[in-house]
Amino acid sequence: MKIQVHPRIKDIQVGDEILCYRSHLFARVEEVFPAAVCVRLVVFSAQRMRLQIAPQLWRAEDIENLSVCRYCGGRQGLLMENASGVPFRVCEICRSVADISLTDSVFSDHLPPLDEA
C-alpha cells in the first residue's frame, strides 16, 4: 500500500509560513508529513509562569501555505497582500491582473449598457 501525499501538502516546504483556519494562527513549518505539518508555537504555562515551545500537528485540510502566491502558487516575486490582516502573498503577475480587473469593475458602472450604445 502506497502512502499518498495530500494535495495541500505537496508544495509545502520546511520553513514555509502557513495559516491554520481551525485555530486562526499562522506559524513556520518545522516538519512535513503526508497529511499534516508540524509547527512549533510559543505557549504560556500558567503553572510555571513561563513561555514554552510546544510542537503541534496541523492537518492538511486546515491549513493554507502563506509562502506562495495565493492565486497561482508561484514562489517568485511575491508581494504582501495586507487587505485581510492575514499575510497572504501575491506574485507580481497576479497582482497586475487583479489591478486591471479591479480597474475594469470600477469604471464599468460609468459605461452605458450594451443595449443603448
PEDA-V498820 format. One record per helix or strand. SS is the DSSP state (hx for helix, st for strand). FROM is the first residue (numbers start at 0). LEN is the number of residues. If there is no record, write none. Layout:
BEGIN
[[SS	FROM	LEN] [SS	FROM	LEN]]
END
This chain:
BEGIN
[[st	16	4] [st	24	8] [st	35	10] [st	49	10] [hx	59	3] [st	62	3] [st	68	1] [st	77	4] [st	87	4] [hx	91	19]]
END
